[in-house]
Amino acid sequence: MSHPLSGAEDLPSWQLRLLERIQNSSYEHYRTLFHGYPQYSTAANGPNIQLENWRTNLRALEAERSEIELHAHGLDLPQRMIDYATETGARGARWGDTPESALLPMSPPGASPTRVHLLDQIADDVWRLEHSALVRAEYLHRVHTGGLADNEPGERQLHDNMAALWRRAAGTAALIDLDHGEAHQLWGRGPDSWQQLAELTAASYTDTELQQRFAEMSWKGVEAEVSRGFDNLATSASTNLGPPTPWEVAERAEQALAAASFADESAPRLGHGIGTAVEATSTGLGTDWEPDPDPQHPPGRGPGVGVDQGVGS
């Protein structure tokens, strides 16, 4: 029987490092669970606070690992590899502690650590850009169909966040002189892959999950943090191999959501939280997905978007 990591040597190095992050995050959860349990002390200010802090740390580590796993699923990495990384970390082993992972090439021959780090950053930025586009499009759709309240300030900020992610990804790609093969691996997602990603994420999110994702992605701090990271690069280089623009990503997201479909008997999709049910989403309500009537937004989002409803920031 082949090992779960069989074939991993053929993956791009930045995808291998995604598996590494999953396993190490799972290991940190293991370490906190078994070695971070607080000792009861009568001298502590509110002994239950100690226990709650421990629980909070465990939940945060679980959420962190789930986000990395979602990225891996979005890239269609083999389930057996993701499961191996998660389960091996949960048994107390970091990536590299087993012979199978220790022998894998974690960076191209001769690559500088700085370039490796920046390549990982581009991969994360592209993933966040694609995921944001899907969440934004699905959110606007549910506003149109009356499922969610309009939030125009949040939608505009989400767009600004997407623009910041694109600027940093494009600038970093130019800085490290990304080649054609790397560019295709990072953002060469075809229509079928976009549809699978839509079904994995936004199309399957319950209203509550979608609301939470939208709130996270439209946080103004995202733009501030990403812009600061881009400014620190201090580069004026340009490249013809940059990622698709936010407009192009938004259009592909809308097309993917319009094509998304689920079999009645399909199980909850991978990658979302407890309680996800397809029938709880607009997809399961027999509502045809309609793209935003005006893709060139902001500022104009087209008619029909709950202008009479209250908005929040």
C-alpha positions as CSV (number, residue, x, y, z in Angstrom):
1,M,0.0,0.0,0.0
2,S,1.4,3.4,-1.0
3,H,2.1,6.0,1.7
4,P,-0.5,8.9,1.9
5,L,2.3,11.3,0.8
6,S,3.1,9.3,-2.3
7,G,3.4,11.7,-5.2
8,A,3.9,14.7,-3.0
9,E,7.3,15.2,-4.4
10,D,5.6,16.3,-7.7
11,L,3.7,19.1,-6.0
12,P,4.9,22.7,-6.3
13,S,7.0,23.5,-3.2
14,W,4.6,26.2,-2.0
15,Q,1.8,23.6,-1.9
16,L,4.1,21.3,0.1
17,R,4.6,24.1,2.6
18,L,0.8,24.4,2.8
19,L,0.7,20.7,4.0
20,E,3.6,21.6,6.4
21,R,1.5,24.4,7.9
22,I,-1.5,22.1,8.3
23,Q,0.6,19.5,10.2
24,N,2.4,22.0,12.3
25,S,-0.9,23.8,13.2
26,S,-2.4,20.4,14.2
27,Y,0.7,19.7,16.3
28,E,0.3,23.0,18.1
29,H,-3.2,22.0,18.9
30,Y,-1.9,18.7,20.3
31,R,0.8,20.5,22.3
32,T,-1.7,22.9,23.8
33,L,-4.2,20.1,24.5
34,F,-1.9,17.8,26.3
35,H,0.9,20.0,27.6
36,G,-0.8,23.4,28.0
37,Y,-3.5,22.4,30.4
38,P,-3.5,25.0,33.2
39,Q,-2.7,24.1,36.8
40,Y,-5.5,25.0,39.2
41,S,-4.4,27.7,41.6
42,T,-6.4,29.3,44.3
43,A,-4.2,32.4,44.0
44,A,-5.2,33.0,40.4
45,N,-7.6,35.8,39.7
46,G,-10.7,33.8,38.8
47,P,-9.5,30.2,38.3
48,N,-12.1,29.6,35.6
49,I,-10.4,32.3,33.5
50,Q,-7.4,30.0,33.2
51,L,-9.6,27.2,31.8
52,E,-11.4,29.5,29.5
53,N,-8.1,30.9,28.1
54,W,-7.0,27.3,27.4
55,R,-10.3,26.6,25.6
56,T,-10.0,29.8,23.6
57,N,-6.5,28.8,22.5
58,L,-7.7,25.4,21.4
59,R,-10.5,26.9,19.4
60,A,-8.2,29.5,17.8
61,L,-5.8,26.8,16.7
62,E,-8.6,24.6,15.4
63,A,-9.9,27.6,13.3
64,E,-6.4,28.4,12.0
65,R,-5.9,24.8,10.8
66,S,-9.4,24.7,9.3
67,E,-8.6,27.8,7.2
68,I,-5.3,26.3,5.9
69,E,-7.1,23.1,5.1
70,L,-9.8,25.0,3.2
71,H,-7.0,26.6,1.1
72,A,-5.6,23.1,0.4
73,H,-9.0,21.8,-0.6
74,G,-9.4,24.8,-2.8
75,L,-6.3,23.8,-4.7
76,D,-7.6,20.2,-4.9
77,L,-4.7,18.8,-3.0
78,P,-5.3,15.0,-2.4
79,Q,-7.5,14.3,0.6
80,R,-5.2,11.6,1.8
81,M,-2.3,14.1,2.0
82,I,-4.4,16.6,4.0
83,D,-5.7,13.9,6.3
84,Y,-2.1,12.6,6.8
85,A,-0.9,16.1,7.8
86,T,-3.8,16.7,10.2
87,E,-3.7,13.3,11.8
88,T,0.1,13.1,12.1
89,G,0.2,16.5,13.8
90,A,-2.6,15.4,16.1
91,R,-0.4,12.5,17.2
92,G,2.4,14.9,18.3
93,A,4.7,15.0,15.2
94,R,5.7,18.1,13.3
95,W,6.4,18.2,9.6
96,G,9.8,16.6,9.1
97,D,9.6,14.4,12.1
98,T,8.7,11.4,9.9
99,P,10.9,10.1,7.1
100,E,8.3,10.6,4.4
101,S,8.0,14.3,5.0
102,A,11.7,14.9,5.9
103,L,12.7,13.7,2.5
104,L,10.4,16.0,0.5
105,P,12.0,19.1,-1.2
106,M,10.5,22.1,0.6
107,S,12.0,24.6,-1.8
108,P,13.5,24.6,-5.3
109,P,17.2,24.0,-5.5
110,G,19.2,27.1,-4.8
111,A,16.1,29.2,-3.9
112,S,16.7,32.0,-1.3
113,P,14.6,31.9,1.9
114,T,13.3,35.3,1.0
115,R,12.0,34.2,-2.3
116,V,10.4,31.1,-0.8
117,H,8.6,33.3,1.8
118,L,7.4,35.8,-0.8
119,L,6.1,33.0,-3.0
120,D,4.1,31.7,-0.1
121,Q,2.7,35.2,0.4
122,I,1.6,35.4,-3.2
123,A,-0.2,32.1,-2.9
124,D,-2.0,33.3,0.2
125,D,-2.9,36.6,-1.4
126,V,-4.3,34.9,-4.5
127,W,-6.4,32.5,-2.4
128,R,-7.8,35.4,-0.3
129,L,-8.6,37.3,-3.5
130,E,-10.5,34.4,-5.0
131,H,-12.3,33.5,-1.8
132,S,-13.2,37.1,-1.3
133,A,-14.6,37.4,-4.8
134,L,-16.9,34.4,-4.3
135,V,-18.1,35.5,-0.9
136,R,-18.8,39.0,-2.2
137,A,-20.7,37.8,-5.2
138,E,-22.8,35.3,-3.2
139,Y,-23.5,37.9,-0.6
140,L,-24.8,40.3,-3.2
141,H,-26.9,37.6,-4.7
142,R,-28.6,36.9,-1.3
143,V,-29.2,40.6,-0.9
144,H,-30.9,40.6,-4.3
145,T,-33.1,37.6,-3.2
146,G,-33.9,39.0,0.2
147,G,-31.9,36.5,2.2
148,L,-29.4,39.0,3.7
149,A,-29.6,42.7,4.5
150,D,-27.7,45.1,2.2
151,N,-24.3,46.3,3.5
152,E,-23.0,48.7,0.9
153,P,-20.2,50.2,3.0
154,G,-19.0,46.7,3.8
155,E,-19.2,45.7,0.2
156,R,-17.1,48.7,-0.9
157,Q,-14.5,48.0,1.8
158,L,-14.3,44.4,0.7
159,H,-13.6,45.5,-2.8
160,D,-10.9,47.8,-1.5
161,N,-9.4,44.9,0.4
162,M,-9.4,42.8,-2.8
163,A,-7.6,45.6,-4.6
164,A,-5.0,45.8,-1.9
165,L,-4.4,42.0,-2.1
166,W,-4.1,42.2,-5.9
167,R,-1.6,45.1,-5.7
168,R,0.6,43.2,-3.3
169,A,0.4,39.9,-5.2
170,A,1.3,41.7,-8.5
171,G,4.1,43.7,-6.9
172,T,5.6,40.7,-5.2
173,A,5.4,38.7,-8.5
174,A,7.4,41.3,-10.2
175,L,9.9,41.6,-7.3
176,I,10.7,37.9,-7.4
177,D,10.6,37.6,-11.2
178,L,7.9,34.9,-11.2
179,D,8.1,32.6,-14.1
180,H,5.3,31.3,-16.4
181,G,5.1,27.9,-14.7
182,E,4.7,29.4,-11.3
183,A,2.2,31.9,-12.5
184,H,0.0,29.2,-14.0
185,Q,0.2,27.1,-10.8
186,L,-0.8,30.2,-8.6
187,W,-3.7,31.6,-10.6
188,G,-4.3,29.5,-13.7
189,R,-7.6,28.2,-12.4
190,G,-9.9,27.1,-15.2
191,P,-13.8,27.2,-15.3
192,D,-14.2,23.7,-13.8
193,S,-11.8,24.5,-11.0
194,W,-13.6,27.8,-10.3
195,Q,-17.0,25.9,-10.2
196,Q,-15.6,23.4,-7.7
197,L,-14.2,26.2,-5.6
198,A,-17.6,28.0,-5.6
199,E,-19.3,24.8,-4.5
200,L,-16.7,24.2,-1.8
201,T,-17.1,27.6,-0.3
202,A,-19.6,30.4,-0.9
203,A,-22.4,28.5,-2.6
204,S,-22.5,26.1,0.3
205,Y,-22.3,28.6,3.2
206,T,-25.3,29.0,5.3
207,D,-26.5,32.6,5.7
208,T,-24.8,32.8,9.1
209,E,-21.5,31.5,7.7
210,L,-21.7,33.8,4.7
211,Q,-22.4,36.8,7.0
212,Q,-19.3,35.9,9.1
213,R,-17.1,35.4,6.1
214,F,-18.3,38.7,4.6
215,A,-17.6,40.5,7.9
216,E,-14.1,39.1,8.2
217,M,-13.2,39.9,4.6
218,S,-14.7,43.4,4.7
219,W,-12.7,44.4,7.8
220,K,-10.8,47.7,7.0
221,G,-7.8,46.3,8.8
222,V,-7.3,43.9,5.9
223,E,-6.6,46.8,3.6
224,A,-4.3,48.5,6.1
225,E,-2.3,45.4,6.8
226,V,-1.9,44.3,3.2
227,S,-1.0,47.8,2.1
228,R,1.6,48.1,4.8
229,G,3.1,44.8,3.6
230,F,3.2,46.1,0.0
231,D,4.8,49.4,1.0
232,N,7.5,47.5,2.9
233,L,8.5,45.8,-0.4
234,A,9.6,49.1,-1.8
235,T,9.5,47.9,-5.4
236,S,8.5,49.7,-8.6
237,A,9.1,46.7,-10.8
238,S,6.3,45.5,-13.1
239,T,5.5,42.2,-14.8
240,N,3.3,40.8,-17.5
241,L,2.7,37.8,-15.3
242,G,0.6,39.4,-12.7
243,P,-2.6,37.8,-11.3
244,P,-6.0,38.5,-12.8
245,T,-7.3,41.9,-11.8
246,P,-10.1,42.2,-9.1
247,W,-12.6,42.8,-11.9
248,E,-11.5,39.7,-13.7
249,V,-11.6,37.6,-10.5
250,A,-15.0,39.0,-9.7
251,E,-16.4,38.0,-13.1
252,R,-15.0,34.5,-12.8
253,A,-16.5,34.1,-9.4
254,E,-19.9,35.2,-10.6
255,Q,-19.7,32.7,-13.5
256,A,-18.6,29.9,-11.2
257,L,-21.5,30.6,-8.8
258,A,-24.0,30.7,-11.6
259,A,-22.7,27.2,-12.7
260,A,-22.6,25.7,-9.2
261,S,-24.9,22.8,-8.6
262,F,-25.5,20.1,-6.0
263,A,-27.0,16.7,-6.1
264,D,-29.9,16.3,-3.6
265,E,-28.1,13.5,-1.8
266,S,-24.7,15.2,-1.6
267,A,-23.2,15.4,1.9
268,P,-22.0,18.7,3.4
269,R,-19.1,20.0,1.5
270,L,-15.6,20.1,2.9
271,G,-14.3,23.3,4.3
272,H,-17.1,25.0,6.2
273,G,-18.2,25.1,9.7
274,I,-20.5,22.9,11.9
275,G,-24.1,23.0,10.8
276,T,-23.6,23.6,7.1
277,A,-26.5,22.3,5.0
278,V,-26.9,22.9,1.3
279,E,-30.7,23.2,1.7
280,A,-30.1,26.2,4.0
281,T,-28.5,28.2,1.2
282,S,-30.0,30.0,-1.8
283,T,-28.7,27.2,-4.0
284,G,-31.0,24.7,-2.2
285,L,-34.0,27.0,-2.3
286,G,-34.5,26.7,-6.0
287,T,-33.4,30.3,-6.6
288,D,-31.5,30.8,-9.8
289,W,-28.2,32.5,-9.2
290,E,-28.0,35.8,-11.0
291,P,-24.8,37.8,-11.4
292,D,-24.7,41.4,-10.3
293,P,-26.2,43.5,-13.1
294,D,-23.2,45.9,-13.1
295,P,-19.9,44.2,-12.7
296,Q,-18.1,47.6,-12.7
297,H,-18.6,48.3,-9.0
298,P,-18.0,50.1,-6.8
299,P,-19.3,52.8,-7.1
300,G,-22.3,51.7,-9.2
301,R,-23.7,48.3,-8.2
302,G,-26.7,48.4,-10.4
303,P,-30.4,48.3,-9.6
304,G,-32.1,45.9,-7.2
305,V,-29.7,45.8,-4.3
306,G,-31.8,46.6,-1.2
307,V,-31.4,50.3,-1.3
308,D,-34.3,50.7,1.2
309,Q,-32.7,48.4,3.7
310,G,-30.5,49.5,6.5
311,V,-26.8,49.2,6.0
312,G,-24.0,48.7,8.4
313,S,-20.3,49.2,8.4
